[in-house]
Amino acid sequence: MERIQANLWPEETIPAGEGIRHSVRRWWPAIVGLIVVWGVPIWHLSTDWSLSDQYSYGWVVPLLMLYLVRLRLTDAPAPSLGWKEDRKRAAITLGALIFLYFPLIVIRVANPDWRPLGYVIAGQAIVITWIGVYLAAGWRVAWHFSIPLLFFLVAVPWPRPIDAPVMHYLMEKNAGIAIEGLLWDGIAAMRRGNLVVLPTGTVGVDEACSGIYSLQGTLMLSIFLGEMYRLGATRRLVLLLGGVGVALATNAIRTYWLAAVAATQGLEAVEGWHDSAGYTILAANFCALWLATVGLTRLPSRKWLVTGDLSERIYRHSGDDTRRWFVPTGRWFAALTAVVVVGFVFSAWWFARGEAHAEAPLSWQVQQPTSYPGFATKRMSDKVAMTLRHDAGWTGSWKGSHGERVQAWYLRWAPGKNSPQLASMHDPRTCLSGLGLEMQAELSPWEFRQDALALPVKTFRFRDGTETVHVYYALLDDRPSKKMERRYDNTVFSRLELAWEGVRNRGQRLVEIGVWGNLSEEDARKEVEKFLRSYTSIQPQV
């Protein structure tokens, strides 16, 4: 083992300052390796950064992380040679993490919309970099650069089961605070879901499928400023909580301002102020956080025993000072690059093979019920259409058998690398709540069957003013008829199964039907089944 370690990480040393600042020629394998290590999580997260306005700030996070690393280089501690046994274990762990790139790339190609995988891939890059720093310079230096490395996690989107309810709760509070301001100003207003209802109309419909855009960006900025100014742990926590408060306050002010403009100048005037108000609150958030950071730096500092003892323990047991950085050989980074390249090449072959041998998916669609009484198509707003980016679909409303109002949405995304993410952006628990409906319960799911089609349907009960609304929601990926019984969901096993079967770029079809009126769930479901049975067309597979 010692001989292997000597070959892979030889004890050839150069001065620390020279190794970092001037010896690019000696360190180019490490530079290339870091580009590969961090290129994989950036590749995985780039889709969410591009498609979601909430996480568009992710593109600047790698640059900010490099800046924080640069700041840490100015006062990095002296390198120290760790014990050989520790270095052996670290080298073995590093090799195992490098090998894990292969299965993770395959799993990611099959599941580009799986947000928890982002934490795994980002964590892998962080740990690999951290171990590499430890092998090159010891515990002291590795500990010194931990926070800049962990900073990258702020760019990883929250898992949807956490993201959706948090955003829904905060948007409700945001609307409530804005309404209190309007009432204080003598403007009649009321809240319906996440909307502000005024005598002149309703404000906020176009943002029904979004969150509080500046919240995640403000959290990122709070963590960045806390590290840039080297605040203590308590002050960083205060700054982080202050960032949340600033984001909520500025969004409430923005909502109040737009609602006041709508009340006094009409809804048409809101469009002219919408974007400028958004940019203004981003600038206000930055200024408020920067001033808070400067104020916190001027407070008297206090050394906490827990963090002080931990730092002293790390420094005491980190080995002997060497004043030298150990130059890594190119073998590590050649192995790393080879594993990543093989992972991508194998994925391309594996999924192309799966597509070549796969049966054609069942072709089906939900047609417009033009013969139903009172049927009329509805125009989707441009902002919602740009968010969903569906390839085909329609939305319309009509009168049901009992005189109740029924509205349906049918959307289709063609097969493509972004189709799963785009389809998952529309969820009735978030979008309908944003349109002013109050969710009361999620009822038992059921399955609609017709010929070879098996459509899993989720059922929700909402409240729209004094009316009960039953909402039926189904999202199904394109698949052959013999796999209709298979249920691909968000479980780990199901996600791994997709990779094992070579399934990727699945097209998506979404059906959502809302039934207004004080009907029982049974009667509303019968109305939906009647509509689906009459207007779902299925093309037989050859």
Residue, then its C-alpha position, 0 to 999 in steps of 0.5 A: m500500500e505504501r508503494i502504491q501511495a508513493n507512486l500516486w502521491p509522491e513526496e515531491t514537495i515545493p514551497a506552498g506559495e510557489g505551488i499555488r501562485h506560480s507553478v501552474r506547470r506542475w499543478w496543471p493535472a490538479i487544475v484539469g482534475l478540478i475542472v472535471v470534478w466540478g463540471v459534473p455537478i454544474w452539468h447536472l444542475s444547469t437544467d434547473w438553473s436554466l428553467s427555474d427563475q428561483y434558481s437562476y442565480g446558480w450560474v454565479v455560485p461557482l464564480l463566487m465559490l472561486y472568489l471565496v477560495r481566493l480569499r482563503l488563500t491569503d491566510a491559509p495555514a502552513p501545510s502539515l504532513g498527516w500520519k501515513e495511516d490517515r493518508k492511506r484511508a483518505a487515498i482509498t476513499l478518494g479512489a472509491l469516490i472517483f469510481l462512483y462517477f460512473p454509476l452516478i452519470v448513468i443514473r443522472v441521464a435517466n433521471p435529470d429531474w431528480r433533485p436529491l441526486g443533485y446533493v449527492i453529486a455536489g457532495q461528491a465533488i466537495v468531498i473529493t476536493w476536500i480529500g485532495v486538499y488534505l492529501a496535498a497539504g494536511w488537515r489544517v489546510a483542508w479544514h481552512f477551505s471547508i466553508p468555501l467548498l460547502f458554499f456550492l450547496v446553496a446552488v442545489p435546488w431544494p427537493r420538491p416535497i420541501d420546496a413546494p410547501v415552503m414556497h406556498y406558505l411564504m407566498e400566503k404570508n407575503a400576500g397577507i402582509a401586503i393586504e394589511g398594508l393596503l387596508w391601512d392605506g384605505i384600499a379595499a382588498m382581500r386575500r384569496g389563496n396567494l392572490v390579492v383581490l381588489p375592486t379593479g381585479t386580481v393581482g398575482v395570477d401570472e406568478a401562480c406557478s412560481g415562488i418568492y424569486s428572491l428568497q433563495g438568492t437572498l439566502m445565497l447572498s447572506i452566506f456569501l457575505g458572512e464568509m467574505y467578511r469572516l463573521g463568526a458562527t452566531r453572526r452568520l446565523v443572524l445574517l441568514l435569518g435577517g436575509v429571510g426577513v429582508a426577502l419576505a419584507t421586500n416581496a411584501i412591499r413589492t406586492y403592496w406596490l403593484a396592488a396599489v398601482a392596480a387599485t389606482q391606475g388599473l390592472e394594465a398599469v401593473e405590467g409596466w411596473h412588474d419587472s422594474a419592481g422585481y429588480t428594485i427589491l433585488a437591489a434593496n436586498f443586496c444593500a440591506l444585507w451588505l449594511a447588516t454585514v458591515g454592522l455585524t463586523r463592527l460588533p465586539s467579537r467573542k470566541w466561543l469555546v466549542t468552535g475554539d476547542l475544535s479548531e485547536r484540536i484539529y491544529r494539534h493533531s494535524g501532524d508536523d509542519t512541512r511548509r511544503w505542498f505535496v504535488p499530486t501526480g497526473r495519475w489521479f486525474a487521468a483516472l478521474t477523467a477516464v472514469v467520467v469520460v467512460g461514464f458519458v460514453f457508456s451512458a450514450w451507448w446504453f440508452a441508445r441501445g435501450e431506445a433501439h430495442a424499446e417498443a413504441p409508446l402508446s399514442w393517446q390524447v385527450q381531445q377538446p369536448t366541443s359538443y359539451p354545453g358552454f364549452a369554451t377554450k381558455r387562453m393560458s397567460d404568456k408567462v405561465a406558457m413560458t414557464l411550462r414550455h409544453d409542446a402541445g395542449w389545450t385548456g377549456s371549460w364547460k358545464g357538467s351534467h348537474g350544471e357545475r363548472v368544469q375546467a380541464w387542462y391537457l398538456r404534452w411534452a415531447p421526448g427530450k432531456n428537459s421534459p420531466q423537469l418541465a412537466s413536474m413544474h405544474d402541480p395543483r397543490t402549488c399552482l391552484s393555491g397560487l390562483g386563489l384556491e385553498m387546498q383542504a385535503e388530498l383524497s385517495p388516488w384511483e386509476f382510469r382505464q380504457d383499452a390499453l391505457a392505465l392512467p393514475v389519477k390523484t384527487f384533491r379537494f380545494r375551496d374556492g370561496t363558498e364552492t368546493v372544487h374537486v381536482y383530478y391530476a394525472l401525469l404519465d410518461d410515454r410508455p408502451s402498453k405492456k408497461m402501463e402496469r409499471r408505476y415509475d414514481n419518485t422512490v429510489f428503487s423506481r429511479l434506479e430501475l429507469a437507469w437499469e432499463g436504459v430509459r431516458n428522455r421520456g415524453q410526458r402527458l398531463v391531464e388536470i380536471g377541476v369540478w366546481g360545485n358542492l358535489s360529492e367526491e363520487d359524483a365529481r369523479k363520475e363526471v370526470e370518468k364520463f369526460l375521459r371515456s368520451y374524449t380520450s382517443i387511443q391509437p392501437q399499437v401495431 
